């Protein structure tokens, strides 16, 4: 730890302490805190977490590219924030498009139910009447509540202010999409894997296997290689549209598919059953 500390701090401070354990904690400088950036990064982190949770639940590997995420905006989820971190989100979760939905969109079917933990202390004997009023709210009412953070209801002749913390809003899965929510944030993931996406996923998995074999074989990072695969229809489809990607990622000058291959590493994943062999380019 001290070696790392001295290597880093010593470059900036000639009077650096001889040990990190003798140094004072730095004082926070509130002037350099970017609250807008923190908010956007928190949104990116939450969005990625929801998408990855869907992948894990459906057993869709992160190396398998998917086509699209839809995210509806609300009072707490701003379109401008999503646009600012869209590329980061897509890169992290391996999805190609992020579509931002307007509040008025009816693509996501939302449901609302009372949060009795807050309704009881807040409304006391009126709690049941308030709960009944909540369950009668329309999709338009729900969208308006998310936009404004609250909604005014008429209950037993009295106007009450209902806040987001007083309800639980969820979204139903729509055909071909998988939905997850956390607080005000909802994401819908297109789980359809087209033949092109499947081939790209196989190509990414092949790159991983090749890189691991390069490392295990003791090759230098800059060594150029020749790759050979035992013929497999799924590998053929992966190479068809992703040949240059595989060659670039692995520094391969040539990729060959052989009908017989008596040396190499057996590889099995998904439907792929093949053998992988690599050698340095002479």
N, C-alpha and C positions, 0 to 999 in steps of 0.2 A: 504493500500500500504506500509506504513512504517513497519508494522508487518512482511510482507513478505520480505521486504528489509533487516530488522534486522536479521530475521531467516536465510537468505541465506548468506548475506555478513558478518554477525557476526562470522560465523564459520571460515572464511578465514582471517579476518582482526580484530585483537583485538582493533584497534584504529578506528573502523568504526564510521561514523557520526551518531548522534542520529536520523536523518531523511534523507531519500533519497533526499529530496529537498535541503539539505545543502551540499550534496556530489558533487564532480566534475565529469563531464563526463570522462570516461576512455579514454586514448589516444590509437589510433589504432596502433597495432604492425604489420607492413607489413611483418615482417619475418615469421609470423605464418599464413599468408594468403596462402591457397592452391588453386591456380588458376585452376589447373587440376580438382580438386574436384568440384569447383564452376561450371566449364564448363559441367562436367558430370551431376551434379544435375540440372542444367538449362535444359539440354537435357531431363532428366527424367521428369521434370515438364512439359515441352512442349509436350512431347509424351503422358503423362497422360492426359493433357488438351485436346488434339485432340481426344483421344479415348473416354473420357468422354463426349465430345461434340457430338460424333456420337451416343453414348448410349442415350443421352438426346433427340437428334433429332428423333431417331427411337423408343423412349419410351421403351428402354431395361434397366431394373433396374440394379444397380450395384451389387445387391445380386445375380443376375442371372449370373453364370459363362459362359464364352465363350471360344472357343478353341484356337484361334490363332490371333496374330498380325503380319503383315509383314511390315518391315521398310527398304526401300532402302537407302544405304549409298551414300554419295556425298562428295564434297569438304568440306562442312561445317558440315556434319554428319558422324562421324568416327565410323567404326565398333567396334574398341576397346573401345570407350566410351559407345556405346550401350551395349556391353557385360558386362561392369563394373556395369551398373545400371539395367540390365535386370530383375533381381529378384525383385527389388524395384518396377519397372514399373508393372510387372505382379501382384504383391500383391496389388498394389494400385487400379488397374482397374479390378481386378478379371478375368484375362485371363490366360490360362494355358501355352501357348507357345509364344515365340517371335522369328520370323524368320528374319534374316538379309539378305537382297538381295544385290547382286553385282550390280555395275553400269550398267553392260551389260544386266541385266535382262530385259526381255520384258514383264514381268507379269503385270506391271503397264503401262497403255497407257498414255503417257504424251503429253500435248499440250503446245504450247508456243505462246505468243502474245506480241506485242510491249507495252512498258510502255511510253506513249507519254509525261508524265510529265518530264522524264529525257531526252528523245530523242530530244525534241524540243530545249532546251537550249544547248544541247551538239553538235547536228549535223546541226541545222538551216535548210537551204534550202534542205539539203540532207535527211531530216527526212523521207519523203515518200519513197524514194528509200531504206533507211535502214529498214523501216517497212516492205517493200515487201520482202527484203532479210531475215528478221527474220521469216516471215511466211512460207518461203520455207525450213527452217531448218528441218532436219530429226531427228528421235529419237536418233540416234547415236550422232548427233551434240549436241542435248540437254543434253545427258548424259555427253559428253565431256565438255560442258560448265559448268555443275554443278560440275564436278570433278576439273576443273582448276580455276573456278571462273570467267572465261572470254573466249571469242573465237574471232578469227580474221576472218573478212569477207572482200570480195572484192566487193565494191560498186562503180559503175561508174568508174571502173578502178583504184580506190584508196583502199588501205588497211585500214580498221578501226578496232579498238578494241572495242568489245561489252562486257559489264560487266553484271553480274547478275541483278544489279539494273536497267538495261535498258530494262528488259523483265519481264513478268509474266508467271511463269511455273505452270501448274496445272495438276492433274491426274484425269482420268475418272474412275468411278466405274467399276469394273470387276465383272463378274457374281458370285454371292454368297458372294461378299465382299463389304464393304462400305469404301470409301476413304475420307480422309480429309487432308488438307495441310495448312502449315503456314510457309511462307518464304521457306527455303531450305528443311524443314522437311515435309515428307509425311508419313502417316500411312494408312494401309489397314487392316480393322477389319473383321474377319470372323463372320458374323451375324447368321450363321446357328446354331439353337439350337436343338441338338440331344435329344432323349428321356432320355439319361443318364445325359446330362447337365441340362435338365429341372427338372429332379428329384433332382439333387443336388441343384438347385436354390430354389425349394420348401423346401428342408431340411434346407437351410440357413434362409429362411423366417420363418419357424417353430421355429428355435432356437431363432430368434429375438422375436417372440411372447411369447415363453416360458420364456425368460429372463425378459421381461417386466412384465409378470404375477408374476414371482418370486418377483420382486421388489415391485409391487403393493400389494402383499400378505404379505409383511413384512418379508420375509424369509432372514436368514443370508446368506452371500456369500458362506459359507462352508456347508450349509444344503444340504443333499442328498434328492432327491425327487423321487416320482413315478408319471409317466405321463400317462394320458388316453386321447385317441382321439375317437371321434365318427367316425365310419367307413366311409372312402371316398377313391375312387380308386386312386386318385392322392397322397394321404398320404401314401397309401399302397406302391406305386411305390417309393416314397421318402424314406421310411423306409427300403426298400429292400436292397439298396446298401449304405445307409448312416446312418444306425442304430447306429453304434459305434461313429460316429462323433457327432450325436445329443446327445447321452448319455454323452459323454465326455464334450461337451460344456456346458451342463446344469446340470451336476452332477446327472444325472438320473440313478437309479439302475435298473429300469424296465420301459418299454414303452408298454402299452396295447392298442389295438384297439377294441372298443366295438361296438356291433350292436345297442345298446341303451345306452344313457348317459343322465341322467336327471339333472345333475348339471355341472357347468363349464361355460366357456366363449365362445360364438359363434365366430368363426374365418372365415373370407371370404377374399380371395385374388386370383387373376387370376381365375382358374377354381375350386379352393379348396372351399368346403363348409363343415364345420365340427364344432365340439365343442371341446374345450381344457379344461382339468381339471388336476390340479396338487395338490399333497399333500406331506407333509413331510414323509420321511421314518421313521417308528417307530423303 
